Amino acid sequence: MPAVILSPHPDDAVLSLWHLLDGDGDVVVLNVFGGSPAGHRGDAWWDRLTGAEDSVARAAERKSEDRAALAMAGREPVDLDILDAQYRDAEPPLEALVDRIAQTAPEGLLLAPAGLDRHRDHVLVRAAVLELQGRGREVGLYADIPHATVYGWPAWVLGEPPDPLLDPGAYWEAAMAGTGISLRDLPADVQALSPEALERKVAAVRAYRTQLPALEAQFGVLRPEVLGREVTWRLAV
């Protein structure tokens, strides 16, 4: 059965789980908030930040960029028609989101963002997957890059001695508050990308040309120390 990557937006799967996309296994990418904002009033903050004047055209551009990036790993995305946070006035009902994912995602391991910078859309997808865990689905979480690395990777991810004055893991624990999950207590799968794999990942990330300047300004997303590690956790059924 495939691994199903629940990518809140076009780009999250490539940024966070390139080792799966670039591998030989069966992988499905489901862009949860992939809807077109037709009729939107035109004040979407992220679109404005990234220079877009037409959100419908920008959403189409982002889908095209995503397909080009995923094609570098021989993958194609599936887009749900739910609007992302910048186009919404309220959150979608969680139960409806859970049902849409359940109806669309094939059987297999569901991988959701851990929501480690508490982005609204990432937290919603995480909540949906935790509900699906209660329905008996096999689920896991992934460190959502670059949100997960606002304060850098925890020392255990890098295999380095801890910094006594900086513990990024504490930020992660705060982000998981209310879920009943402590990432410190879960076995983690840490993937260190080879130089060749990292080079391919950087090329794929560069395909998101409309998003890259803002991501680079905010997160320094192209730094090898950001993109070179990927982390997942499996949750018990």
Residue pairs with C-beta under 8 A, 6 or more apart in sequence:
1 26
1 106
1 107
1 108
1 109
2 25
2 26
2 27
2 28
2 106
2 108
2 109
3 20
3 25
3 26
3 27
3 28
3 108
3 109
3 111
4 27
4 28
4 30
4 105
4 106
4 108
4 109
4 110
4 111
5 13
5 17
5 20
5 21
5 27
5 28
5 29
5 30
5 111
5 142
6 30
6 32
6 101
6 105
6 110
6 111
6 112
6 113
6 125
6 128
6 129
7 13
7 29
7 30
7 31
7 32
7 77
8 31
8 32
8 33
8 84
8 113
8 119
8 121
8 122
8 124
8 125
8 144
9 31
9 33
9 34
9 62
9 84
9 121
10 31
10 34
10 62
10 63
10 65
10 66
10 77
10 79
10 208
11 62
11 65
11 66
11 69
11 205
11 208
11 211
12 113
12 122
12 144
13 21
13 29
13 31
13 70
13 77
14 21
14 66
14 69
14 70
14 73
14 201
14 204
14 205
14 208
15 144
15 145
15 146
15 205
15 221
15 227
16 113
16 142
16 143
16 144
16 145
16 148
16 230
17 111
17 142
17 230
17 232
18 73
18 193
18 197
18 200
18 201
18 204
18 227
18 230
19 191
19 193
19 197
19 230
20 27
20 111
21 27
21 29
21 70
21 73
21 75
22 73
22 197
22 200
22 201
26 108
27 75
28 78
28 105
28 106
28 108
29 70
29 75
29 76
29 77
29 78
30 77
30 78
30 80
30 101
30 104
30 105
31 66
31 77
31 78
31 79
31 80
32 80
32 82
32 97
32 101
32 121
32 125
32 128
33 80
33 82
33 83
33 84
33 85
33 121
34 63
34 77
34 79
34 80
34 81
34 82
35 59
35 79
35 80
35 81
35 82
35 83
35 84
35 87
36 56
36 59
36 60
36 81
37 44
37 55
37 56
37 59
37 83
37 87
38 56
40 55
40 56
40 87
42 53
42 55
44 52
44 55
44 86
44 87
45 86
46 86
46 214
47 55
47 58
47 86
49 214
50 58
50 210
50 211
50 213
50 214
51 210
52 58
52 61
52 210
55 87
58 210
61 210
62 208
62 210
62 211
63 77
63 79
65 207
65 208
65 209
65 210
65 211
66 77
66 207
66 208
67 76
67 77
68 207
69 204
69 205
69 207
69 208
70 76
70 77
70 204
72 200
72 203
72 204
72 207
73 200
73 204
78 104
80 100
80 101
80 104
82 92
82 97
82 100
84 121
85 119
85 120
85 121
91 120
91 124
92 124
94 124
94 127
94 128
94 131
95 131
97 124
97 125
97 128
98 128
98 131
98 132
101 110
101 128
101 129
101 132
102 132
102 135
102 137
108 138
109 138
109 139
109 140
109 234
110 129
110 132
110 137
110 138
110 139
110 140
111 139
111 140
111 141
111 142
111 232
112 125
112 126
112 128
112 129
112 139
112 140
112 141
112 142
113 119
113 122
113 125
113 126
113 141
113 142
113 144
113 147
114 122
114 126
114 141
114 142
114 143
114 144
114 148
114 172
114 175
114 176
114 183
114 233
115 122
115 123
115 125
115 126
115 144
115 147
115 175
115 176
116 143
116 144
116 147
116 148
116 171
116 172
116 175
117 144
117 147
117 148
117 150
117 175
118 175
119 144
119 147
122 144
122 147
126 141
126 179
129 137
129 139
129 141
130 139
130 179
130 235
132 139
133 139
133 235
133 237
136 237
137 237
138 234
138 237
139 234
139 235
139 237
140 232
140 233
140 234
140 235
141 181
141 183
141 232
141 233
141 235
142 230
142 231
142 232
142 233
143 149
143 230
143 231
143 232
145 221
145 226
145 227
145 230
146 215
146 218
146 219
146 220
146 221
146 226
147 219
148 172
148 231
149 168
149 219
149 225
149 226
150 168
150 171
150 219
151 166
151 168
151 171
152 166
152 168
152 225
153 168
153 225
153 229
154 162
154 167
154 168
154 169
154 172
155 161
155 162
155 163
156 162
156 169
156 188
156 190
157 188
157 190
157 229
157 231
158 229
169 183
169 184
172 183
173 182
173 183
173 184
176 182
176 183
181 235
183 233
186 233
186 234
186 235
187 233
187 234
188 231
188 232
188 233
189 231
189 232
189 233
189 234
190 229
190 230
190 231
191 229
191 230
191 231
191 232
192 228
192 229
193 201
193 227
193 228
193 229
193 230
198 224
198 227
198 228
201 227
202 222
202 227
205 212
205 221
205 222
205 227
206 212
206 222
208 215
212 221
212 222
215 221
216 222
219 226
220 226
221 227
